Amino acid sequence: MDYYEVLGLSKGASSEEVKKAFKKKAMKYHPDRTGNDKASEKKFKEAKEAYDVLSDPQKKSMFDQYGTTDFGAGAGGGFNTSGFGEVFEDIFGDIFGGNQSRSSTQRYKGADLEYELKLSLEEAAFGVDKSIKIRTKDTCDSCSGSGAKSGSKPTACRMCNGVGQVRAQQGFFTIQQTCPTCSGKGTVISNPCSKCYGKGAINIDKDISVTIPAGVDNSDRVRLAGKGEAGINQGPHGDLFIRIQLLKHSIFKRDGNSLYCEVPISFAEAALGAEIEIPTLSSKKVSISIPAGTQTGKYFRLKGKGVKSVRGGSIGDMMCAIQVETPVNLSNEQKSILMKFEDKLKNSSKKHSPKSESWIDGVKKFFK
């Protein structure tokens, strides 16, 4: 048998090429993939025999030199299963679960947790210290996370010899499975802790102090390393993520680094102009000049009165949208005054309502 031909290789191929070629053939003809097809099984056995020879430096040297080998049952066409478990794990560990055994001393990080924290706009903009209470799994203080009663300790599982997995022979290949005795931990606890019942962790309510940096925004997350659940086999704790949720503000709305607010002014202030005071997020007031004839929807920009992002950069602006307020609950006298005022405007030669007149002109053209 030409082993190079079986694997589809040229004579003198490297060990890495041999390994790749065998993996390709095995994936194509392995019984698990072909439904135990006899022809495929034969090709798989031939590929395995070729791999046994070409992956061994001495056997490969003799085959390259003499074109034949004499290795007992393996060279006579039989299928030598010795050492197949190791080869199987080396080649197909990522496919069939090999090379995943774990030692009893292997530790695993605990689960991450998430907590939703509601903040006012001011707290998010300027930063704040908060105290929160979370329900979490923490290391048992009675057994220090070992799961064993004080004065004792876990022992290596006799079923798997502390590996956490056992092998079962099925036909000509080996399957590796989680040890049923220790559930893959590699250890068993004969005398469990009375507080955590051998789990090594307990559920507790924990108070945690959180420093929220200035500039966080809605849906931002603040990570607290090591504040999550306790790890497995005394592994490190997971992390706690604080997700920010901004409460509705009575005046301002935030969009990125900018703040928006609506500023109501009276009809007279809009018509005649005025000097008005505007609150800012820092509680300080600033003055803006409203020019005569200001209309609803006009924006005034206050530079640097917005928010500085937690990610850095310059401070945003505050945008003030003017809303001209229509007077309500008028007395008869006030109504009479307004009607006279309206008549004077209509009879004036000057244009006092440019938007209204422009809109009326547009309507007339539409219906022509």
N, C-alpha and C positions, 0 to 999 in steps of 0.2 A: 504494500500500500504506500502510495506517495503522499506523505502527510502534508507537504506543502500544497499539493493539488487539492487535497480534501478541504483545506482552509482557504483555498483561493489565493495563495501567496507565492511569491518568487523565492527560490532557494536562497538561504542566508538571511531571511527576514529577521528583524530585531524582536526581542522578547515583547516589547510593547505592541508591535504589529501583530504578533502571534496572539496576544491577549485580546486585542480589539477584534481580530478575525474570528476567534472562538466565541466571543460574546455575540457577535453578529449571527453566527451560525446557530448558536444555542438559543437565541431569542426567536429564531425562525423555526427551529425544529424541536424545541423543548416540549415534552408531553403536556405540560400545563397549558400550552398555547395551541397544540394541535389535536387535543382530544384523544391522546393515546393512539394516534395513527401509527401503524406498525412501520410503514416506510419512513416516516419522519423520525420515529424512535431509533431506527437503524442508522440514519444519517447523524442523529445526535450522538450516538455511541461512537461512531467513526470520528466525529469532530472532537469528542472528549479524548479518545485514544491519541489522536494527533496532537492535541494540546498537552497531554501527559508527557509526550516525547519531546516536542519542540520547546516546551517551557522549562525543561530540565537541561542545563548547560552540558552535562556529560552525555546524556542520551542524544541531544541535538547534535553534538560534535561527532558522535559515532554514526548517526544517520547521514549527516552531511558527507562524511568520509567514505562510508561503505554502502550507503543506500539501503541499509537494513538495520534492524535492531533485534536483540534477543533478550527481552525482559519478561520472560515467563508468560503468564496468561494475558498480559496486556498486549504483547506483540502477536499473539496467536489469534487475534480477532475477538477474544473474550472481552468483557467489560469489567475492568478493574475498578471497583468502587472505593478502594482504600484511599483515604485522603480527599474524597469527593466533597465532604462537608466543608473543608477549608477552601477548596477551589470554588465551590458553590457560593460561599459567603463573599469571597474576594471578588468574583465576577458579577454576581447578581444581588449583592447586599442591598442596593438601593431599590431593587424591583420586588424581591420576595421577602424582605424584612430581615436579612442577615446583617451582621455587624451592628446590631442595635441593642445588644445586651448591655445591661447597666450594672455597675458595681453597687454594692450596698452602701458605699460611701458617697455615691454621686448625689449631688444636691441640685434642686431645681428652684428657680425663682418663683415667688408667689404671684398670685393674680393681681393685675392692676385694677384700681377702683376709680370711679368718677363721681364727683359731687357737684351739683348745680348750686351756685352761689348767686343770690340776687343782690345787686348793688344799685345804689342811687347813681345818677349821672355824675354828681360831685365826687363820690367815693371812687368811681372808676377813673375820673379825670386826674385826681390828685393823689390817689393811692390811699390805702387804709389797712389797718391790722384787724383781722377778724378771728373769732374763735368759733369753730364748728364742731359738731358731734357726729361721728359716723359709726355705723355698725360694721365690724370687720372681724376677720379671723386673725388672731394674734398668737404668738408663741406662748404655749402653756408655761406659766411661771412655776408650776409645781415640778415638772420634769425637764424644763428648759428645752422643750421641743423634741425630746427623744421618744416620747410616747411610753417609756418604761417607768415603773414606779421607782421612787427615790431609793437608791442603794442597789438598783439592778440596771441592766442595759440590754438592748436588743442583741440577739444572737444570730449568727449566719444561718440562713435557711438550709436544711439538710437536703431538701429535694433538689435545689439548683446549685448548691454549694456557694451561695452568696452572689450568684451571677444575676439572678432575677428572671432568667429564661431557661427553658428546658428544650431538648431536641427530641424529635420523634422521627423514627425511620419509616418512610413510606416508599416501598419499592426500592429503587436504586438511588433515591436522593433523600436528603435530610431537611425537615421543616423545623424551624425554631419558633417556639411559642412562649407566651408569658407564663411564668411559673404559677400554677393554681394555688400553691400553698402560701406564698408570700405576696401574691398579686403583683409580682415584678419588682418588689422593693429590695429583694435580696436578703432581708432580715425578717425575723419573726419576734414577736414580743410575748414572752411567756407570762410576765407579770405586769400587765398594763397599768398605767397611771390612773388613779381613781378620779382625777379631775377632768382629763381630756379623753379617757377611755382608750388610750393607746394611739390617738390621732396626732398628738404633738401640738395641736392648736385648739383654741377655744374661741367662741364668739363673744365679743365684748363690745361695749359702747366706749368709744375713745374720744376724748377732747383733744383737738388739734388746733394750734395757733397758725394762722395763715397770714402772710404779708403779701398784700396785693399791690403790685407796682403801679405807679402812675401811668395813665394812658391806655389801660386795657379797654377793649371794646366788646361789644356783644358777641358771644360765641367763642371768644378767646379762651385758651386753656393755660392754667398755671400748673406746672408740674412740681410735686413734692416727692423727691426721691426717697424710697424706702418707707413710705407711709401707707403702702397698700397691704395686701394680705400676707401672712407668714408663708415662707417657702416650704417646699416638701423636703423631708429628710434634713431639716435644720438649714435649708437653703436661705438665700437672702429674701427680704421682703420685696413685694412688688411696689409699684409707684401709685401715688394718688394724684389724679388730675382734677383740678378745680375748673369747672366750666362756668364762664361768666354770663350772667343774664342781667341786662340793664332794665331797671324799672322805668315806667313811663314818667317823664318829667312834666311838671305843670306849665313850664314856659318853653323849654328848649327841646329840640330834636337834634340828634347827632347823626352825621353822615361822614364817616371817616374822621378826619381831623377838623371838619367844619361843624359849626353849630347854626341852627336855623330857628328863628322865632318870628311870630307875627306881632306887629305893634299897632294897636288900634289908636286912631286919632279922630278927633271930631271933624264935622263938616267944616266948621269955621277955621280950624287949624290947617286943614288941607287947602282951603281956599285962600287964606291970608298968609299962611306960613307960620311957623312956630319953632321954638327951641324946646325939645323934650328930653327927658332923662330915660335912659335904657339900662336895665339891670344886666349884669354879666354873671358868668358862672361862679366867679370868685366873690360875689356879693357886692362888689364895687359898682357904682353907677357911672355911666358915661353920658355925655350930652351929644345929641345930633341936631343939626339944623334942618328943619323941614321947609323947603322952599315953597312959595306960594304956588298954588295950582297943582300940587302933588296928587297923583291918582293912585287908586287902589292897585296893589301889586308891585309898586316901585320898590326896588331893593336898595338898602344902604349897607355897605360893607365896612365892618369894623376890623381892621387888620390886627392879627395877633391876639384876638379875643376868643379863639376857639380852643382846641385841645391839642396837646402834643402827644403823638402816638408813642406807645410803649416800645415800638421798634425804632424810634429815633426820628430825626428830621425836624423841620421847623414847626412852630405852633400854627395851627389853622386859624381861619377867620370866622367871624360871626356875621351871618347874613340876616338882616332885619327886613321883613316884608311888611310894607305899609298896608293897613286895612282901614279904609275910611268908613267910619261907623255911622249908620243912619239913625237919627234920633227917634226915640219911641216915647209913648205916653205923653204926647203933646197936649197942652191946654188949648182951648178955643182961641185964646189970644195969640198963642204961639203959631197955631195953624193959620190964623188970619195974616200974621206977619209974613209967614213963608209963602202964602199964596200971592200976596202983594209983591214979594221979592221975585217970585217966579214970573209974574206978569211983566215986571220991569226988565227981566233978562230977555224975555221973548220979544219985547218991543225995542230992545236995544239994537243998534246997528252993528255992534261988535259981536264976534263969535265967542260965546262963553262955555260952550259944551262941544269941543272939537270931535271927541269920540262919538258922541250921540249923533251929531250932524253928519259925520262921515258914514256912520252905520245906516242912517236914514237914506242918504244918497245911494248907498249900495243896494238897499232894498228896492228903491225906485228903478234902478237900472236892471235889477233881476227880473222884475215883472213887466218890463217893456217888451 
